[in-house]
Amino acid sequence: MASRKRSGSGTKRPKEKVVHIYELLCRGEDPKRQSAQFWEEFFLLQPNIDMLEAELIKLTPEQYASCKSNVQQLFAECINILSSGNSKRVHNALQTISVFIHVLFRKQSISGAGGAGGDHGIVSGLSINNAPSFITLSDIQEDMRILLKHLYEILVCNVTPDRPKELCLKILLIIATGMDNVNDNLLIEYIIGRNVFEAFKKILSDSTLRNLHGHDVVTLLTILVNYRKHEGGNPYVVELSLLADEFALNGYGQVISCVLTMFCKQHLLHPTELPSSSSWFSSLSSIVGNMFISDELCYRSQQIRANNALLLALYEAVHLNRNFITTLAHTQADSTPPSPCNTLNINDGTPDLSAAAILDAAHYSTNLFVALFQYCSIVMQDHKSELSATNLKLCLLILTCIAEDQYANSMMHDTNLTFKVSLHRAHMRHRKLASEKISKPQPLATTLLDLLVEFIVTHLLKKFPIELYLLCIGIIHRIIIYQKRCRVRLAYQWKELWTAMISLLKFLIYQEQNLMKKCNIFDLALQVINIFNLFITYGDMFLATTNSYDELYYELNREEKVFCELHAMVLRYASMHDCEYKEDSIRLLNALSNILAIIKHFQIKIKEWLASQSLSTPTEQQILEQIQKNYDLTLKLQDSLDQYERYSERPKHVLFFANLVKEVIFDTRKTVYYLVKECNKSNAVDCSGSAVVGSEMSCPSEVTDLGMLHFAS
């Protein structure tokens, strides 16, 4: 019997039987030499995942040539045993299969150089030396078809224990995440060919199964949907697009909602933002404090990246499935929380700002949209991290799809459906945060506008994220167009939005020289001006009060310097012959005409009144009175203010999603195989009644007399 030294002593201890068998199989020994029932008996032994992986990884092409039949037979026998009905054998076989597929991709990464060259091992079965060192695709084509058939049967079986279902999903995830570029992963073709969507739907529809396996199912489905997504022929894209089962859709949403809500609650308990102050002592304290919180901020960034998979799942559902938002509006926890109208604990007095009250406010996030708004407000606070920027762009794309949906808008503007939402605001030197962190109950559209205004005022950075601003302003534009078309009068403090957009224009003007070298600021400015023109031209259709018009004209006149400077800047570029953005500057110039006419008209009227009253400094109320008395001006009717280009993933965002899917695959791959190992360790404890010590393991009594244990002794 082979043996090895016990650590720290001169004695040797017996090698695990299963490890000894791995070594013999990899040497090309005949496994049935001493026992005709070898395979049935073998799968009663608890696998040692680490040792099996090590033995397979270290096979050279020459060594593999001598044991090829054993390796292939082991893989085939693992698949055959799945139909045995013996839960222990099935569990051990599934763990062994996970090792094989993991090693298949690891061998691929070793033999190939990545990219297109990394496909050699799977496509042709050749390594760099033109000799296979492990199983190739051509060797296992039929085995893979049978494997997917058995995995599907286990997933849909009602009497199957939960752990085999878990391992089945882990195997599918190992297959789906085997290569960085999902489109190059030919093993996914077997999952595509054997559509297991019905199994996914069944798991998502069952609350017990969803709690155990929902995260794996949603992550797996998201990766599968992105396999050659734009080439056609992917059944998972079609299935997700047509899914109308309310239980499955709600289950899908609850998996995402649970993750986002837990992230928000953790942030409430462990906030990372620092208070801002202008004092030198506070500045010194901040410098010292940053030394200690940098690790925490890095950890928070990694947490944000970890949410990419389920945020991408939310995007795919909102983007592909018209039924999703309808059912998503009613997504609630399985514990049957109170209905929205019962969650509104309206308190007209001073809000309770204790930790318990803040966490209680998070409880109101029974609606996935609310959880998303809270989540976005947290991600927005990180101005510097690329991880947060990627995550935030995905959030804004989701909100863009939501803002284009008629039902989503009707739900968000429903005054009978109000929520308390804890939106987080970044600490900034130029403003003081209100002591109140919990909003009053309000329609979701109001909360969404608050969220977007917060983004506008907090990201006016030297490294200007113009793409995110275009998405943000586009969402606001869509919301206002919905209000105009449906004549919805939202009770909102529009002055906050107007002030934020004017601040954005001011930033574009003052940073003109820097920004013009990097991006087209005229396109963004045009969208902002068109929103102002919507208020000017159609405000009577959606503004809640007539005073809102007065306030709008007051703000335009109060900030007349900004619009005049913008006009001068645009006029300068429009007159240039070699300006790259000349056409955009001309469109912006035309769009400014009504605003400039309003400013000119009221400036004249106000100056005349001041002269008649011998006043030099009027009050705000006096200016508003003059505006109310002097609406006798003629404006141009501008075309297409209530039109927008509907969102399309192709071609603008294809590269973004390709890179995002790569990140999701990379992160999922790091964790899934680790979880299989953890499952193996816990099963070793369950089977033997005691934990594994070192590499020794007490074998179950039912296999102690098997002839296979004396194989090659």
MOQUI-V625613 format. One record per backbone hydrogen bond with DSSP energy under -1.0 kcal/mol. CO is the residue of the C=O (numbers start at 1). NH is the residue of the N-H. Records with the same first field share a line. If there is no record, write none. Layout:
# MOQUI-V625613
CO->NH  NH
This chain:
# MOQUI-V625613
2->15
4->13
6->9
11->6
13->4
16->20
17->21
18->22
19->23
20->24
21->25
22->26
24->29
25->28
30->33
35->38
37->41
38->42
39->43
41->44
42->45
48->52
49->53
50->54
51->55
52->56
53->57
54->58
56->59
60->64
61->65
63->67
67->71
68->72
69->73
70->74
71->75
72->76
73->77
74->78
75->79
76->80
77->81
79->82
80->83
81->84
86->90
87->91
88->92
89->93
90->94
91->95
92->96
93->97
94->98
95->99
96->100
97->101
98->102
99->103
100->104
101->105
102->106
103->107
104->108
105->109
106->110
107->111
108->112
116->119
117->120
119->123
120->124  125
127->130
140->144
141->145
142->146
143->147
144->148
145->149
146->150
147->151
148->152
149->153
150->154
151->155
152->156
153->157
161->165
162->166
163->167
164->168
165->169
166->170
167->171
168->172
169->173
170->174
171->175
172->176
173->177
175->178
181->184
182->185
184->186
185->188
186->189
187->190
188->192
189->193
190->194
196->200
197->201
198->202
199->203
200->204
201->205
202->206
206->210
207->211
208->212
209->213
210->214
213->217
214->218
215->219
216->220
217->221
218->222
219->223
220->224
221->225
222->226
224->227
228->231
234->238
235->239
236->240
237->241
238->242
239->243
245->249
246->250
247->251
248->252
249->253
250->254
251->255
252->256
253->257
254->258
255->259
256->260
257->261
258->262
259->263
260->264
261->265
262->266
263->267
264->268
265->269
266->270
279->283
280->284
281->285
282->286
283->287
284->288
285->289
286->290
289->292  293
290->294
293->297
294->298
295->299
296->300
297->301
298->302
299->303
300->304
301->305
302->306
304->307
305->308
307->311
308->312
309->313
310->314
311->315
312->316
313->317
314->318
315->319
316->320
317->321
323->327
324->328
325->329
327->330
328->331
333->336
339->342
343->345
344->346
354->358
355->359
356->360
357->361
358->362
361->364
362->365
364->366
367->371
368->372
369->373
370->374
371->375
372->376
373->377
374->378
375->379
376->380
378->381
379->382
385->389
386->390
387->391
388->392
389->393
390->394
391->395
392->396
393->397
394->398
395->399
396->400
397->401
398->402
399->403
400->404
402->405
405->409
406->410
407->411
408->412
409->413
412->445
414->417
419->442
421->423  439
428->431
442->419
443->447
444->448
445->449
446->450
447->451
448->452
449->453
450->454
451->455
452->456
453->457
454->458
459->461
462->464
464->466
465->469
466->470
467->471
468->472
469->473
470->474
471->475
472->476
473->477
474->478
475->479
476->480
477->481
478->482
479->483
480->484
481->485
482->486
483->488
490->492
492->494
493->496
494->498
495->499
496->500
497->501
498->502
499->503
500->504
501->505
502->506
503->507
504->508
505->509
506->510
507->511
509->512
511->515
512->516
515->518  519
519->521
521->525
522->526
523->527
524->528
525->529
526->530
527->531
528->532
529->533
530->534
531->535
532->536
533->537
534->538
535->539
538->541
539->542  543
546->550
547->551
548->552
549->553
550->554
551->555
552->556
553->557
554->558
555->559
557->560
559->563
560->564
561->565
562->566
563->567
564->568
565->569
566->570
567->571
568->572
569->573
570->574
571->575
579->582
581->585
582->586
583->587
584->588
585->589
586->590
587->591
588->592
590->593
592->596
593->597
594->598
595->599
596->600
597->601
598->602
599->603
600->604
601->605
602->606
603->607
604->608
605->609
606->610
607->611
608->612
609->613
610->615
619->623
620->624
621->625
622->626
623->627
624->628
625->629
631->633
640->643
649->653
653->657
654->658
655->659
656->660
657->661
658->662
659->663
660->664
661->665
662->666
663->667
664->668
665->669
666->670
667->671
668->672
671->675
672->676
673->677
674->678
675->679
676->680
677->681
678->682
679->683
680->684
681->685
682->686
683->687
684->688
685->689
693->696
700->703
701->704
703->706
706->709
707->710
708->711
710->713
